[in-house]
Amino acid sequence: MGWSVCPGPLLALWLVRVALATVYFQEEFLDGESWRNRWIPSTNDSNFGHFRLSSGKFYGDIQKDKGLQTTENAKFYAISSRFKPFSNKGKTLVIQYTVKHEQKMDCGGGYIKIFPSDLDQKNLNRKSQYYIMFGPDICGFDIKKVHVILFYKNQYHSNKKPIRCKVDGFTHLYTLTLRPDLTYEVKIDTDIIESGNIEEDWDLGGVRKMEKSLPVQEHGDGLKDWDKHFLDASANKPSDWNSELDGEWQPSLIQKPKYKDGLKSENMDNSDYKDVWLHQKIENPGYLQDFELSEYENIGVIGLEVWQVRSGTIFDNFLITDDENYAAEFGMKTWGRTKSTSGVLCVVMGHYH
Ligand SMILES: *[C@@H]1O[C@H](CO)[C@@H](O)[C@H](O)[C@H]1NC(C)=O
């Protein structure tokens, strides 16, 4: 196996890093049947399949490798757990868990969903709105992929670059990292499988060409390079507008009719417009980054909402944190503990035997 022992300074560094991590959610199912107090099965459909705690037919450690296992064939499953709501604005978001398809997986989901805190857990179903869906999906020969679906501006957006998932019967560690600079990373078993920029690898609907509106106090002579626009005072907020998801609503901009020889355009009644906004023309091709692409307010529930033809999948070692190093350490401490890995591993926790 080739374990090596960490030198002292590395350990000290690790402790400093971990001290700064915020762990929003962590679940290893180490306290027997108490998980039933934390995980709420949906009763939206009386036909939903049941989960049980199990380490399966083979495992490294019969206790520590226990996780939520699907138990009935050809069923939908829906279960979720709540945590203190948080926003990932300006912070890294890491979502990680392990999944084992020890049955021969023919068709079924192995992914997780992250929901806003207002999710009605008892009614969780396929249509419940989520923020992020992440993880493997297998069906027949065609579908063997890792989904990374992001909810943005009232729509779900799938990752454009196909990511292949593991199809064997062993436990695998899946990690999704979304960073505030709009880079992302998908890891399987600590290997980076895909990475890049969220704006490029998701089709988020032309946001790259978005122009920027700037509020101004007064209009001086220095505005020649700008087109003057006005807020449309007659515009109404759409009834389905969600301020939390879409941002604060603003009326659309109307271009001010042209002035002619210093005279006001006749069909222009200034009282209908609020003369407070300028519309900045983007002179150079280039674009403004929309940093809200992967920002979510009130993240508050993690759930499993999957269909499985042949049951037996085990979900375990859930983690949501803002710290990539903490996630890597937690991954090694859980998934890495009992799985044989090639290469040299830095044993920080000292619990190996
Ligand atoms: C299932 O959830 C939907 C959406 O929340 C709701 O309209 C429906 O009444 C629920 N069904 C049951 C049986 O609770």
PDBQT file of the ligand as one rigid body, heavy atoms in Angstrom, charges set to zero:
ROOT
HETATM    1  C1  LIG A 401     -46.968  15.885  -3.976  1.00  0.00    +0.000 C 
HETATM    2  O1  LIG A 401     -46.326  17.135  -4.111  1.00  0.00    +0.000 OA
HETATM    3  C2  LIG A 401     -47.003  18.028  -4.967  1.00  0.00    +0.000 C 
HETATM    4  C3  LIG A 401     -46.168  19.242  -5.111  1.00  0.00    +0.000 C 
HETATM    5  O2  LIG A 401     -45.753  19.752  -3.880  1.00  0.00    +0.000 OA
HETATM    6  C4  LIG A 401     -48.377  18.324  -4.394  1.00  0.00    +0.000 C 
HETATM    7  O3  LIG A 401     -49.066  19.180  -5.259  1.00  0.00    +0.000 OA
HETATM    8  C5  LIG A 401     -49.137  17.031  -4.218  1.00  0.00    +0.000 C 
HETATM    9  O4  LIG A 401     -50.371  17.287  -3.586  1.00  0.00    +0.000 OA
HETATM   10  C6  LIG A 401     -48.325  16.070  -3.366  1.00  0.00    +0.000 C 
HETATM   11  N1  LIG A 401     -49.009  14.787  -3.279  1.00  0.00    +0.000 N 
HETATM   12  C7  LIG A 401     -49.198  14.170  -2.108  1.00  0.00    +0.000 C 
HETATM   13  C8  LIG A 401     -49.896  12.859  -2.201  1.00  0.00    +0.000 C 
HETATM   14  O5  LIG A 401     -48.850  14.641  -1.052  1.00  0.00    +0.000 OA
ENDROOT
TORSDOF 0
